[in-house]
Amino acid sequence: MDAFERERRRLSFVEQRDGILGAMAFARQGLYVYRSALAERNQGGNRLGYGFAFRRELVISCTVFRRYLREPENQTLQGLVASRPLLAAKLGLTTKDRA
């Protein structure tokens, strides 16, 4: 199983367990954490830490997360949640998440 398939299965598992909104929150959070790790550099500008050691896997995960968040059915769901601010607040979604 390649890295893309592994990440897709992981998202599928989260979606089955927590629903689409839970999977979208998982993808958003993962995207934020992984992109932060990829951006981490030392004073000399060299990559370091987790982002350096697992760069390929993190980039693949970010790609899968972005694709998932851009799927048409998820875009529609995000639009519905964005139009209902009380529901969005109850689900813990922020304005940034809904943009």
C-alpha positions as CSV (number, residue, x, y, z in Angstrom):
1,M,0.0,0.0,0.0
2,D,1.4,3.4,-1.0
3,A,1.4,6.5,1.1
4,F,-1.5,8.1,-0.7
5,E,-3.7,5.0,-0.2
6,R,-2.7,4.8,3.5
7,E,-3.7,8.4,4.1
8,R,-7.0,8.0,2.1
9,R,-7.8,4.9,4.3
10,R,-7.1,6.9,7.4
11,L,-9.4,9.7,6.4
12,S,-12.1,7.1,5.4
13,F,-11.8,5.5,8.9
14,V,-12.1,8.9,10.6
15,E,-15.1,9.7,8.4
16,Q,-16.9,6.5,9.3
17,R,-16.1,7.0,13.0
18,D,-16.8,10.8,13.3
19,G,-18.8,11.7,10.2
20,I,-17.8,14.0,7.4
21,L,-17.5,17.1,9.6
22,G,-15.2,15.2,11.9
23,A,-13.1,14.0,9.0
24,M,-12.9,17.6,7.6
25,A,-11.8,18.9,11.0
26,F,-9.2,16.1,11.2
27,A,-7.9,17.0,7.7
28,R,-7.7,20.7,8.6
29,Q,-5.9,20.0,11.8
30,G,-3.5,17.6,10.1
31,L,-2.8,20.1,7.3
32,Y,-2.0,22.8,9.8
33,V,0.3,20.6,12.0
34,Y,2.1,19.0,9.0
35,R,2.6,22.2,7.2
36,S,4.1,23.7,10.3
37,A,6.5,20.8,10.6
38,L,7.5,21.2,7.0
39,A,8.2,24.9,7.5
40,E,10.4,24.5,10.6
41,R,14.0,25.6,10.0
42,N,17.0,26.3,12.2
43,Q,18.8,29.7,12.4
44,G,20.9,28.7,9.3
45,G,17.8,28.1,7.3
46,N,18.2,24.3,7.1
47,R,15.2,22.1,7.6
48,L,15.1,20.1,10.8
49,G,13.2,17.8,13.1
50,Y,10.1,15.9,12.2
51,G,9.5,17.8,8.9
52,F,13.0,17.0,7.7
53,A,12.9,13.3,8.6
54,F,9.5,12.6,7.2
55,R,9.2,15.3,4.5
56,R,7.9,13.0,1.7
57,E,5.2,11.4,3.9
58,L,4.1,14.8,5.2
59,V,3.8,16.3,1.7
60,I,1.8,13.3,0.6
61,S,-0.5,13.7,3.6
62,C,-1.0,17.4,3.0
63,T,-1.9,16.6,-0.7
64,V,-4.5,14.0,0.4
65,F,-5.9,16.4,3.0
66,R,-6.2,19.3,0.6
67,R,-7.9,17.0,-2.0
68,Y,-10.4,15.8,0.6
69,L,-11.3,19.3,1.7
70,R,-11.8,20.4,-1.9
71,E,-14.2,17.5,-2.8
72,P,-17.5,19.0,-4.1
73,E,-19.7,17.3,-1.5
74,N,-17.4,18.6,1.3
75,Q,-17.4,22.1,-0.2
76,T,-21.2,22.0,-0.2
77,L,-21.3,20.8,3.4
78,Q,-18.8,23.6,4.5
79,G,-21.1,26.1,2.8
80,L,-24.1,24.9,4.7
81,V,-22.2,25.0,8.0
82,A,-20.8,28.5,7.2
83,S,-24.3,29.8,6.6
84,R,-25.3,28.5,10.1
85,P,-23.0,30.2,12.6
86,L,-24.6,28.7,15.7
87,L,-24.1,25.2,14.4
88,A,-20.5,26.1,13.3
89,A,-19.7,27.4,16.8
90,K,-21.2,24.2,18.3
91,L,-19.0,22.1,16.1
92,G,-15.9,24.2,17.0
93,L,-15.4,25.6,13.5
94,T,-13.8,29.1,13.2
95,T,-14.2,31.8,10.6
96,K,-10.8,30.7,9.2
97,D,-12.0,27.1,8.9
98,R,-15.2,28.2,7.1
99,A,-13.4,30.4,4.5
